[in-house]
Structures are given as C-alpha cells and as structure tokens.
Amino acid sequence: MKKHNFNAGPSILPQETITETAKAILDFNGSGLSLMEISHRSKDFQSVLDETTDLFKELLNIPSGYSVIFLGGGASLQFCMVPFNLLEKKAAYLNTGTWANKAEKEAKLFGEVVEVASSKDANYNYIPKDYKIPSDADYFHITTNNTIFGTEIHTDLESPVTLVADMSSDIFSRPVDVSKYGLIYGGAQKNLAPAGVTFVVVKDEILGKVTRKIPTMLDYRTHVENGSMFNTPPVVPIYAAMETLRWLKKNGGVEAAYKRNKEKAEMLYGEIDRNSIFKGTCQVEDRSLMNVCFVMKDEYKEYEADFLKFATDRGMVGIKGHRSVGGFRASIYNAMPIESVQALVNCMKDFEKQTAK
Ligand SMILES: *Cc1c(COP(=O)(O)O)cnc(C)c1O
C-alpha cells in the first residue's frame, strides 16, 4: 500500500533527494568511494558545499552582505548561539509555542529578556499581534512557524531592532524578504534534508558586537570565515540538502512551492471546516501552511482512536497530534504531493459517512 507521510519532523523529503543521496552513499561521483568515506576538503565535496550555498542564496534571494553557513547541533543549539553572539544587554522574544519558549529560556542565561507577547493563555492557538518591541533591545526573536501548535507568521515583520527568526519548519515554503532579518536559522529535518545539519543565514554586520568571550565553535564568525569548514561538516545531510534545493529549483523555486503549499493547505483546511465531525484548533488567519492541526468536535471525541486506525489502515502515516494539542496533525511540507493531501481528505469524508450522527 502507498504510504502518505505526514510526519512532523523528521519528515517527507523529495523522492529524488532520497534516491540521489543513496547513490552518492554507494558511489560518489563515480569515484568508487562512498560520500561517507571521502575528505570533506576534497574538490568533489567542496563543490557540493558551494552549490548548496549558492542554491540557498539564489532560491531565497539573499542580498549581499549575508553569509550562509551549515552547522551541527540542530535548531536547539541556535537557541543558545543566538544570545551568545548577539545579546549584550537585552533581547525581546515573541512566545508562540514550545520552540519559542525554549529559545527564550536559553537567552535568559545571557541577559535580560523581554517577552513582548505570548499566546500561552490560549494554548498557543494564535499569533499575538498587538505588542511593542523595545527599541533598545539587541534583537527581536520570532518562530515563524509553530510546528507543534500549527500557527504561522505569514508575513515578514517590521522590527526596529535586528530580527532573528527560527524558520526550522517553514524555510523555502514561501518567499521571504531576507533583508528584513538579521539572522535566520533552522534544523534541516523539516523541509530540507535529514537531521544533522543546521542552516544559518546571517547578516555579517551584526556579528562581533558583544563584549563577552565566545568559545570558538559557538562563534558564528568562525564558521563564516572558514566557509563552514572549520571542522568536519555533516557531509551527508549537506549533500541531501543540495539535492532538495536542486529539486526545488527545477520545480519553479520558492514562488511555485508557495503556490502549491497554499493549494494543499486550502484543500485540507477546507475539508476540516466542511466536515461535520472535525474542527481546526487555530485562529483561521494564523493557520500554518505546513502543520495542519485538527481535532474531533466535542460530540465525536470518543471516535479519535477509531479515525486514527481508519486513516492508518489507508496508508496515512504520522497524523497523530502532538500531546500538547491532541487530536491530529498533518504536516504537509514542500515535498508532500497534493495527491497525498487528497487521500487524507478522502479518508475524512469516508469516516464522516460511516460515523456522523
Ligand atoms: C523541530 C524544531 C526545532 C528543533 O530542532 P532541532 O534541530 O531538533 O533542535 C526548533 N524550532 C522549530 C520551529 C522546530 O520545528
């Protein structure tokens, strides 16, 4: 049976990424050696890193004055690297969910943190909009897509101070005006590559401003100056990222992906709103294009396990909701074909037919 992969992360990747990476692991560029057993400083790997960096810049339309670096440690290490490198006295954070919270917690180790707003009061089912960013903050940190709760900041915010964004789960899903941001980071395992590589897009001029000493490996400048080769980079995930970006470019780039993502999300949210037994969990205007959260209406609560089994039997994978929301979550990242979304919608329709009172 065909599997429809709605996992939240690690998650679906383009089939080409998987096939081409598997080939390179067996025989890299016809060298007779595996991608896993060659020097990261070899000419062949350098060209992989260069192409990945170039595609990043091209597809995100990154202006000059920015560097793209690839690191280890996941987005979670960025929660600490960001304040280590940028927080001199005070930072502002927008609390929109679990990941935003974790980022904020780390910043408190380095200085004063102002939480400008939080949607915790409503289990993070919306994006706060009325708040003031202190103009004396060193930076303002946001999480553009809240993977767990299914909300998303759909526009590039105006900020009077350096804007820092965790884009782990919506990078390359919509066009972004990078010039509005000082730093963008994310783990690769949602929309780009297998876990193991973290991307950072940083405006060079914001670095080197704090007075504290920064350990070499945690200093962004180390990795900028050494072109992500200060130490051995995660070569296999970087290779996979290159294949995903080649695939994205071939399929029309970020604009075209955005169009497909909107179509997929509209199809699924449309069914959630139409269907008499399901309902969405988030404020409509803040609904994520990547992670679609929904639950059973109160009068159908007892059918939750039944629907999960019904959908699983039809090849749906990874739709069980996160424990902090319950119900269901369908992650429909860039690589998710619309046919899979249609298959889930059909499941919901058929389950309604046999269940609706
Ligand atoms: C998954 C995720 C993280 C955590 O990423 P790691 O690479 O596992 O540290 C952080 N932020 C967001 C928005 C995420 O979706």
The ligand as an SDF file (V2000), in Angstrom:
LIG
                    3D

 15 15  0  0  0  0  0  0  0  0999 V2000
   11.8800   20.9480   15.0850 C   0  0  0  0  0  0  0  0  0  0  0  0
   12.0370   22.3350   15.5180 C   0  0  0  0  0  0  0  0  0  0  0  0
   13.0900   22.7550   16.3640 C   0  0  0  0  0  0  0  0  0  0  0  0
   14.0950   21.7980   16.9380 C   0  0  0  0  0  0  0  0  0  0  0  0
   15.0300   21.4300   16.0050 O   0  0  0  0  0  0  0  0  0  0  0  0
   16.2830   20.5070   16.3670 P   0  0  0  0  0  0  0  0  0  0  0  0
   17.0510   20.5450   15.1080 O   0  0  0  0  0  0  0  0  0  0  0  0
   15.7450   19.1510   16.7310 O   0  0  0  0  0  0  0  0  0  0  0  0
   16.9940   21.1160   17.5140 O   0  0  0  0  0  0  0  0  0  0  0  0
   13.1800   24.0930   16.6630 C   0  0  0  0  0  0  0  0  0  0  0  0
   12.2940   25.0040   16.2020 N   0  0  0  0  0  0  0  0  0  0  0  0
   11.2680   24.6330   15.4120 C   0  0  0  0  0  0  0  0  0  0  0  0
   10.3190   25.6790   14.9030 C   0  0  0  0  0  0  0  0  0  0  0  0
   11.1050   23.3050   15.0430 C   0  0  0  0  0  0  0  0  0  0  0  0
   10.0980   22.9280   14.2450 O   0  0  0  0  0  0  0  0  0  0  0  0
  1  2  1  0
  2  3  1  0
  2 14  2  0
  3  4  1  0
  3 10  2  0
  4  5  1  0
  5  6  1  0
  6  7  2  0
  6  8  1  0
  6  9  1  0
 10 11  1  0
 11 12  2  0
 12 13  1  0
 12 14  1  0
 14 15  1  0
M  END
$$$$
